[in-house]
Amino acid sequence: MTFQEIINSEQPTLVDFFATWCGPCQTLSPILKEVAEELKGDARVIKIDVDKNQAVAKKYQIMGVPTMMIFKSGEMKWRQSGVLPKSEIIRLINQFR
């Protein structure tokens, strides 16, 4: 499944743009794992390495990592850089379910 097919889904998709060398990204990673487990079947969480996927990062003008976005039906519904607590991420995703 391509990135475009995933974000075109009716199911909300949280995209985490990250880099392996980024400290805050490493902090966010286990939080997103928990979010994905908790919302399994209701939402999707995917990670995009900006160093390996420069075209996608450029398309969405990712200037800093981590940057999270929520897509539904191909439309970006929300975007924020930085680390958020699990409860806040779940609350945001649930707004678009």
N, CA, C and O atoms as a MOPAC input file, in Angstrom:
PM7 MOZYME 1SCF
protein

 N      0.85100 1    -1.18100 1     0.00000 1
 C      0.00000 1     0.00000 1     0.00000 1
 C      0.90100 1     1.25000 1     0.00000 1
 O      1.86600 1     1.31900 1     0.76200 1
 N      0.58900 1     2.21600 1    -0.84000 1
 C      1.39900 1     3.42900 1    -0.92300 1
 C      0.98500 1     4.43100 1     0.15200 1
 O     -0.08300 1     4.31400 1     0.75400 1
 N      1.84400 1     5.40800 1     0.37800 1
 C      1.55100 1     6.48300 1     1.33600 1
 C      0.23100 1     7.14700 1     0.95900 1
 O     -0.61500 1     7.38900 1     1.82000 1
 N      0.05600 1     7.44000 1    -0.32900 1
 C     -1.16500 1     8.11500 1    -0.79900 1
 C     -2.40700 1     7.26900 1    -0.52100 1
 O     -3.43300 1     7.79800 1    -0.09100 1
 N     -2.32300 1     5.96500 1    -0.76100 1
 C     -3.46300 1     5.07300 1    -0.49200 1
 C     -3.79700 1     5.06300 1     0.99800 1
 O     -4.96700 1     5.04400 1     1.37800 1
 N     -2.77300 1     5.07500 1     1.82900 1
 C     -2.99500 1     5.05500 1     3.28000 1
 C     -3.69500 1     6.33000 1     3.73200 1
 O     -4.68000 1     6.26100 1     4.46700 1
 N     -3.20200 1     7.49800 1     3.30600 1
 C     -3.81000 1     8.74700 1     3.78500 1
 C     -5.15000 1     9.03400 1     3.11600 1
 O     -5.91500 1     9.86100 1     3.61200 1
 N     -5.45100 1     8.37200 1     2.00300 1
 C     -6.75500 1     8.54600 1     1.35800 1
 C     -7.85000 1     7.75300 1     2.05800 1
 O     -9.02800 1     7.89300 1     1.72900 1
 N     -7.47200 1     6.92900 1     3.01200 1
 C     -8.40900 1     6.07600 1     3.72800 1
 C     -9.43100 1     6.90600 1     4.50400 1
 O     -9.16000 1     8.03700 1     4.90800 1
 N    -10.61600 1     6.31700 1     4.70300 1
 C    -11.65000 1     6.92900 1     5.54500 1
 C    -11.21600 1     6.89100 1     7.00800 1
 O    -11.66200 1     7.69800 1     7.82400 1
 N    -10.33700 1     5.93700 1     7.32300 1
 C     -9.83800 1     5.78000 1     8.68200 1
 C     -8.81100 1     6.88300 1     8.96000 1
 O     -7.91700 1     7.10000 1     8.14200 1
 N     -8.91800 1     7.58900 1    10.10300 1
 C     -7.89700 1     8.59900 1    10.39600 1
 C     -6.51600 1     7.96300 1    10.48200 1
 O     -6.34900 1     6.87800 1    11.04000 1
 N     -5.53600 1     8.65400 1     9.92400 1
 C     -4.16100 1     8.16900 1     9.93000 1
 C     -3.26200 1     9.22900 1    10.53700 1
 O     -3.19700 1    10.35600 1    10.04400 1
 N     -2.57100 1     8.86600 1    11.60700 1
 C     -1.57300 1     9.75600 1    12.20000 1
 C     -0.23900 1     9.42700 1    11.55200 1
 O      0.21800 1     8.28400 1    11.59400 1
 N      0.38200 1    10.43100 1    10.95400 1
 C      1.68800 1    10.25100 1    10.32600 1
 C      2.72200 1    10.95700 1    11.19900 1
 O      2.60400 1    12.14600 1    11.49200 1
 N      3.73400 1    10.20100 1    11.60400 1
 C      4.83600 1    10.74700 1    12.39600 1
 C      6.04500 1    10.88400 1    11.48200 1
 O      6.63600 1     9.88500 1    11.07100 1
 N      6.41200 1    12.12300 1    11.16600 1
 C      7.63400 1    12.37900 1    10.40200 1
 C      8.76300 1    12.46700 1    11.41600 1
 O      8.74500 1    13.32800 1    12.29600 1
 N      9.74600 1    11.57900 1    11.29700 1
 C     10.79900 1    11.47600 1    12.30400 1
 C     12.16200 1    11.29300 1    11.64600 1
 O     12.27100 1    11.11900 1    10.43300 1
 N     13.20000 1    11.33800 1    12.48600 1
 C     14.56100 1    11.02300 1    12.04600 1
 C     15.21000 1    10.16100 1    13.12400 1
 O     14.96000 1    10.35500 1    14.31400 1
 N     16.03200 1     9.22200 1    12.71300 1
 C     16.66500 1     8.29400 1    13.66400 1
 C     17.59800 1     9.01600 1    14.63500 1
 O     17.81400 1     8.53800 1    15.74900 1
 N     18.15200 1    10.15900 1    14.23000 1
 C     19.11400 1    10.90300 1    15.05600 1
 C     18.43900 1    11.89000 1    16.00600 1
 O     19.12100 1    12.59000 1    16.75400 1
 N     17.11400 1    11.95200 1    15.98500 1
 C     16.35700 1    12.97300 1    16.71900 1
 C     15.92800 1    12.46400 1    18.10000 1
 O     15.16800 1    11.50100 1    18.20400 1
 N     16.42300 1    13.11900 1    19.15900 1
 C     16.09100 1    12.72500 1    20.52900 1
 C     14.60100 1    12.75400 1    20.84400 1
 O     14.06700 1    11.75900 1    21.33300 1
 N     13.90300 1    13.88100 1    20.57700 1
 C     12.46200 1    13.91600 1    20.83900 1
 C     11.68100 1    12.85000 1    20.05500 1
 O     10.65800 1    12.35500 1    20.52800 1
 N     12.16800 1    12.50100 1    18.85600 1
 C     11.51300 1    11.44700 1    18.05800 1
 C     11.58200 1    10.11100 1    18.81000 1
 O     10.63400 1     9.32600 1    18.79900 1
 N     12.72300 1     9.87300 1    19.46100 1
 C     12.88900 1     8.62700 1    20.21300 1
 C     11.98400 1     8.61700 1    21.44200 1
 O     11.53700 1     7.55300 1    21.87100 1
 N     11.71100 1     9.78600 1    22.01100 1
 C     10.77800 1     9.90400 1    23.13400 1
 C      9.35500 1     9.62300 1    22.66400 1
 O      8.58200 1     8.96800 1    23.36400 1
 N      9.01400 1    10.11800 1    21.48500 1
 C      7.65600 1     9.98900 1    20.94600 1
 C      7.33900 1     8.56400 1    20.48900 1
 O      6.19000 1     8.13200 1    20.56900 1
 N      8.33500 1     7.84400 1    20.01900 1
 C      8.12100 1     6.52000 1    19.43200 1
 C      7.32100 1     5.55500 1    20.31400 1
 O      6.33100 1     5.00100 1    19.83600 1
 N      7.70400 1     5.32600 1    21.59300 1
 C      6.91500 1     4.39400 1    22.42000 1
 C      5.50000 1     4.90700 1    22.71800 1
 O      4.57400 1     4.11700 1    22.89900 1
 N      5.34000 1     6.23400 1    22.76800 1
 C      4.00800 1     6.82100 1    22.98200 1
 C      3.11300 1     6.45900 1    21.80000 1
 O      1.96400 1     6.05900 1    21.98500 1
 N      3.64400 1     6.60200 1    20.58300 1
 C      2.85200 1     6.29700 1    19.38400 1
 C      2.55400 1     4.81100 1    19.27600 1
 O      1.50900 1     4.42300 1    18.75300 1
 N      3.46500 1     3.97300 1    19.76800 1
 C      3.21800 1     2.52600 1    19.78700 1
 C      1.98700 1     2.22000 1    20.64600 1
 O      1.13500 1     1.41500 1    20.27000 1
 N      1.91400 1     2.87700 1    21.80000 1
 C      0.75800 1     2.69700 1    22.69600 1
 C     -0.52100 1     3.23500 1    22.06400 1
 O     -1.58100 1     2.62000 1    22.18000 1
 N     -0.42200 1     4.37600 1    21.40100 1
 C     -1.58400 1     4.96300 1    20.71000 1
 C     -2.09600 1     3.98800 1    19.65300 1
 O     -3.29900 1     3.74400 1    19.55900 1
 N     -1.18600 1     3.43300 1    18.86200 1
 C     -1.56200 1     2.50200 1    17.79600 1
 C     -2.26400 1     1.27000 1    18.36800 1
 O     -3.25600 1     0.79900 1    17.81300 1
 N     -1.74300 1     0.75700 1    19.47500 1
 C     -2.35800 1    -0.42500 1    20.10400 1
 C     -3.74500 1    -0.10100 1    20.64300 1
 O     -4.67700 1    -0.89200 1    20.50300 1
 N     -3.87000 1     1.06300 1    21.25400 1
 C     -5.14800 1     1.45100 1    21.85300 1
 C     -6.22500 1     1.72000 1    20.79800 1
 O     -7.40100 1     1.44000 1    21.02800 1
 N     -5.82900 1     2.25600 1    19.65400 1
 C     -6.79400 1     2.62900 1    18.61500 1
 C     -6.86000 1     1.61500 1    17.47300 1
 O     -7.45400 1     1.89100 1    16.43000 1
 N     -6.26000 1     0.45700 1    17.66500 1
 C     -6.21000 1    -0.58000 1    16.62400 1
 C     -7.60200 1    -0.77400 1    16.00000 1
 O     -8.58500 1    -0.99100 1    16.70900 1
 N     -7.66600 1    -0.69400 1    14.68600 1
 C     -8.93300 1    -0.87500 1    13.99000 1
 C     -9.70900 1     0.42200 1    13.80300 1
 O    -10.54300 1     0.51400 1    12.90300 1
 N     -9.44600 1     1.43300 1    14.64300 1
 C    -10.16300 1     2.70800 1    14.53600 1
 C     -9.32000 1     3.78900 1    13.87100 1
 O     -9.85800 1     4.73400 1    13.29600 1
 N     -8.02100 1     3.65200 1    13.94800 1
 C     -7.10800 1     4.63300 1    13.36400 1
 C     -5.79800 1     3.92800 1    13.05500 1
 O     -5.51300 1     2.84600 1    13.56900 1
 N     -5.02000 1     4.56300 1    12.21100 1
 C     -3.73100 1     3.98700 1    11.80400 1
 C     -2.63300 1     4.96700 1    12.20200 1
 O     -2.81300 1     6.18200 1    12.11600 1
 N     -1.50000 1     4.43300 1    12.63700 1
 C     -0.32900 1     5.25300 1    12.96900 1
 C      0.81800 1     4.76100 1    12.09600 1
 O      1.17000 1     3.58200 1    12.13000 1
 N      1.40100 1     5.67400 1    11.31000 1
 C      2.54500 1     5.29300 1    10.48800 1
 C      3.69300 1     6.26600 1    10.74800 1
 O      3.48300 1     7.41800 1    11.12700 1
 N      4.90400 1     5.77200 1    10.53300 1
 C      6.09700 1     6.58000 1    10.74300 1
 C      6.81000 1     6.76100 1     9.39900 1
 O      6.96500 1     5.81100 1     8.63100 1
 N      7.23500 1     7.98400 1     9.13500 1
 C      7.96500 1     8.29200 1     7.91100 1
 C      9.32100 1     8.87100 1     8.29400 1
 O      9.39700 1     9.93200 1     8.91300 1
 N     10.38900 1     8.17300 1     7.92400 1
 C     11.75400 1     8.64200 1     8.17000 1
 C     12.07000 1     9.71800 1     7.13100 1
 O     12.13900 1     9.43300 1     5.93500 1
 N     12.26300 1    10.96100 1     7.59600 1
 C     12.46100 1    12.07800 1     6.66400 1
 C     13.75800 1    11.94500 1     5.85500 1
 O     13.85200 1    12.46900 1     4.74500 1
 N     14.74200 1    11.25400 1     6.40200 1
 C     16.00100 1    11.07900 1     5.66000 1
 C     15.84900 1    10.06900 1     4.52300 1
 O     16.51100 1    10.18600 1     3.49100 1
 N     14.98000 1     9.08400 1     4.71200 1
 C     14.77400 1     8.05800 1     3.68100 1
 C     13.64300 1     8.42300 1     2.72800 1
 O     13.53200 1     7.83500 1     1.65200 1
 N     12.80600 1     9.37700 1     3.10300 1
 C     11.63700 1     9.76400 1     2.30000 1
 C     11.61900 1    11.27700 1     2.11100 1
 O     10.67000 1    11.96000 1     2.49500 1
 N     12.69600 1    11.77900 1     1.51100 1
 C     12.85400 1    13.23100 1     1.39100 1
 C     11.78500 1    13.88300 1     0.51700 1
 O     11.40400 1    15.02700 1     0.76300 1
 N     11.30000 1    13.17700 1    -0.49200 1
 C     10.28300 1    13.76100 1    -1.37600 1
 C      8.98100 1    14.01500 1    -0.61400 1
 O      8.35400 1    15.06200 1    -0.77500 1
 N      8.58200 1    13.05200 1     0.21300 1
 C      7.35400 1    13.21200 1     1.00500 1
 C      7.55000 1    14.32000 1     2.03600 1
 O      6.66100 1    15.14800 1     2.23400 1
 N      8.70700 1    14.34000 1     2.69100 1
 C      9.00200 1    15.37300 1     3.68500 1
 C      8.96700 1    16.75900 1     3.03700 1
 O      8.46000 1    17.71400 1     3.62400 1
 N      9.50300 1    16.85700 1     1.83800 1
 C      9.51400 1    18.13400 1     1.12700 1
 C      8.09600 1    18.54000 1     0.72400 1
 O      7.71800 1    19.70600 1     0.84600 1
 N      7.32000 1    17.57500 1     0.24600 1
 C      5.93900 1    17.86000 1    -0.17200 1
 C      5.12900 1    18.47000 1     0.96600 1
 O      4.32100 1    19.37400 1     0.74900 1
 N      5.35100 1    17.97200 1     2.17400 1
 C      4.59300 1    18.46900 1     3.33100 1
 C      5.37000 1    19.50500 1     4.14000 1
 O      4.98600 1    19.84500 1     5.25900 1
 N      6.46600 1    20.00300 1     3.56700 1
 C      7.26500 1    21.08500 1     4.15100 1
 C      7.64200 1    20.80300 1     5.60700 1
 O      7.43600 1    21.63500 1     6.49100 1
 N      8.19700 1    19.61500 1     5.83100 1
 C      8.64700 1    19.23800 1     7.16500 1
 C      9.97700 1    19.94200 1     7.43300 1
 O     10.99100 1    19.63200 1     6.80700 1
 N      9.96200 1    20.88300 1     8.36100 1
 C     11.16100 1    21.65800 1     8.68200 1
 C     11.82100 1    21.15400 1     9.96100 1
 O     13.02600 1    21.32900 1    10.14700 1
 N     11.04600 1    20.53100 1    10.84100 1
 C     11.57000 1    20.02500 1    12.09400 1
 C     10.92600 1    18.69900 1    12.43000 1
 O      9.79500 1    18.43100 1    12.02300 1
 N     11.63500 1    17.87200 1    13.16800 1
 C     11.09000 1    16.58000 1    13.57900 1
 C     11.12800 1    16.49000 1    15.10000 1
 O     12.02000 1    17.07000 1    15.71900 1
 N     10.19400 1    15.78500 1    15.71500 1
 C      9.07600 1    15.10600 1    15.05400 1
 C      7.97500 1    16.09000 1    14.65900 1
 O      7.71400 1    17.06700 1    15.36100 1
 N      7.34300 1    15.81600 1    13.53500 1
 C      6.13000 1    16.51800 1    13.12100 1
 C      5.07300 1    15.45800 1    12.91300 1
 O      5.28700 1    14.48700 1    12.18700 1
 N      3.92300 1    15.64600 1    13.55600 1
 C      2.80600 1    14.71700 1    13.39900 1
 C      1.70400 1    15.38800 1    12.60800 1
 O      1.45700 1    16.58600 1    12.74500 1
 N      1.03700 1    14.58400 1    11.76700 1
 C     -0.11700 1    15.05400 1    10.99800 1
 C     -1.20100 1    13.99800 1    11.08300 1
 O     -0.91700 1    12.80400 1    11.17900 1
 N     -2.43600 1    14.44400 1    11.04800 1
 C     -3.56000 1    13.51600 1    10.95800 1
 C     -4.22200 1    13.74100 1     9.60600 1
 O     -4.59300 1    14.86200 1     9.25700 1
 N     -4.36400 1    12.64600 1     8.84500 1
 C     -5.03000 1    12.67700 1     7.54800 1
 C     -6.30700 1    11.85300 1     7.61900 1
 O     -6.37800 1    10.85600 1     8.33700 1
 N     -7.30600 1    12.27900 1     6.87300 1
 C     -8.52000 1    11.47300 1     6.67200 1
 C     -9.02200 1    11.79100 1     5.27700 1
 O     -9.14300 1    12.95600 1     4.89900 1
 N     -9.30900 1    10.76000 1     4.52600 1
 C     -9.79400 1    10.91000 1     3.14800 1
 C     -8.85800 1    11.79200 1     2.31500 1
 O     -9.31200 1    12.58600 1     1.49200 1
 N     -7.55000 1    11.64500 1     2.53700 1
 C     -6.56600 1    12.36400 1     1.74800 1
 C     -6.35100 1    13.80900 1     2.16600 1
 O     -5.52900 1    14.50900 1     1.57400 1
 N     -7.07000 1    14.25800 1     3.16600 1
 C     -7.00400 1    15.65500 1     3.59800 1
 C     -6.27300 1    15.76400 1     4.93300 1
 O     -6.55600 1    15.00600 1     5.86100 1
 N     -5.32900 1    16.71000 1     5.03200 1
 C     -4.65900 1    16.92700 1     6.30400 1
 C     -5.62800 1    17.66700 1     7.23000 1
 O     -6.11800 1    18.74700 1     6.89900 1
 N     -5.89500 1    17.06900 1     8.39100 1
 C     -6.85600 1    17.63500 1     9.33800 1
 C     -6.16800 1    18.36500 1    10.48500 1
 O     -6.75400 1    19.25400 1    11.10200 1
 N     -4.91500 1    17.98400 1    10.77000 1
 C     -4.20900 1    18.53600 1    11.92600 1
 C     -2.71800 1    18.34400 1    11.72000 1
 O     -2.28300 1    17.39500 1    11.06600 1
 N     -1.93100 1    19.26800 1    12.29200 1
 C     -0.46900 1    19.16800 1    12.16500 1
 C      0.16500 1    19.86500 1    13.36100 1
 O     -0.27100 1    20.94200 1    13.76700 1
 N      1.19900 1    19.24100 1    13.92100 1
 C      1.94500 1    19.86500 1    15.01500 1
 C      3.32300 1    19.23800 1    15.11900 1
 O      3.49300 1    18.04000 1    14.89000 1
 N      4.29600 1    20.05200 1    15.46300 1
 C      5.64500 1    19.54900 1    15.71400 1
 C      5.83900 1    19.38600 1    17.21400 1
 O      5.24000 1    20.10400 1    18.01400 1
 N      6.68600 1    18.43400 1    17.58000 1
 C      6.99700 1    18.22300 1    18.98100 1
 C      6.36500 1    16.95800 1    19.53700 1
 O      5.71700 1    16.19800 1    18.81800 1
 N      6.56700 1    16.75200 1    20.82700 1
 C      6.08300 1    15.56000 1    21.50900 1
 C      4.83100 1    15.93100 1    22.30000 1
 O      4.80400 1    16.95000 1    22.98900 1
 N      3.80100 1    15.10300 1    22.19600 1
 C      2.57100 1    15.29200 1    22.95900 1
 C      2.32800 1    14.05800 1    23.81200 1
 O      2.79500 1    12.97300 1    23.46500 1
 N      1.59500 1    14.19900 1    24.93700 1
 C      1.25400 1    13.01900 1    25.73000 1
 C      0.26300 1    12.12400 1    24.99700 1
 O     -0.49600 1    12.58500 1    24.14500 1
 N      0.28100 1    10.84500 1    25.33900 1
 C     -0.59400 1     9.85600 1    24.69400 1
 C     -2.05700 1    10.28700 1    24.73100 1
 O     -2.75300 1    10.19700 1    23.72000 1
 N     -2.52700 1    10.75000 1    25.87700 1
 C     -3.94400 1    11.12000 1    26.02000 1
 C     -4.33400 1    12.22300 1    25.03900 1
 O     -5.43100 1    12.20000 1    24.48100 1
 N     -3.44500 1    13.18100 1    24.82800 1
 C     -3.71500 1    14.28700 1    23.90400 1
 C     -3.74900 1    13.79000 1    22.45900 1
 O     -4.60500 1    14.21000 1    21.68100 1
 N     -2.83200 1    12.90700 1    22.09900 1
 C     -2.80100 1    12.36100 1    20.73400 1
 C     -4.08500 1    11.57000 1    20.46200 1
 O     -4.68700 1    11.70600 1    19.39700 1
 N     -4.49400 1    10.75600 1    21.41500 1
 C     -5.72500 1     9.96600 1    21.24500 1
 C     -6.93100 1    10.89700 1    21.12400 1
 O     -7.80000 1    10.67300 1    20.28100 1
 N     -6.99500 1    11.94100 1    21.96000 1
 C     -8.10000 1    12.88100 1    21.89200 1
 C     -8.16800 1    13.53700 1    20.49800 1
 O     -9.25100 1    13.67600 1    19.92800 1
 N     -7.02100 1    13.93100 1    19.96200 1
 C     -6.97300 1    14.55700 1    18.64300 1
 C     -7.44900 1    13.59900 1    17.55400 1
 O     -8.25800 1    13.97200 1    16.70500 1
 N     -6.94700 1    12.36700 1    17.58000 1
 C     -7.35600 1    11.38900 1    16.56500 1
 C     -8.85700 1    11.11100 1    16.65100 1
 O     -9.53000 1    10.98900 1    15.62800 1
 N     -9.37600 1    11.01100 1    17.87400 1
 C    -10.79600 1    10.70100 1    18.05000 1
 C    -11.70400 1    11.78400 1    17.48200 1
 O    -12.86000 1    11.50500 1    17.16400 1
 N    -11.21200 1    13.00500 1    17.34800 1
 C    -12.01600 1    14.08100 1    16.75600 1
 C    -12.35300 1    13.79700 1    15.29000 1
 O    -13.32400 1    14.33500 1    14.75700 1
 N    -11.55900 1    12.96100 1    14.65100 1
 C    -11.71100 1    12.73600 1    13.20800 1
 C    -12.24400 1    11.33800 1    12.88500 1
 O    -12.27100 1    10.94100 1    11.72000 1
 N    -12.66900 1    10.58700 1    13.91200 1
 C    -13.17200 1     9.23300 1    13.67600 1
 C    -14.58500 1     9.24800 1    13.17800 1
 O    -15.16300 1     8.19000 1    12.92800 1

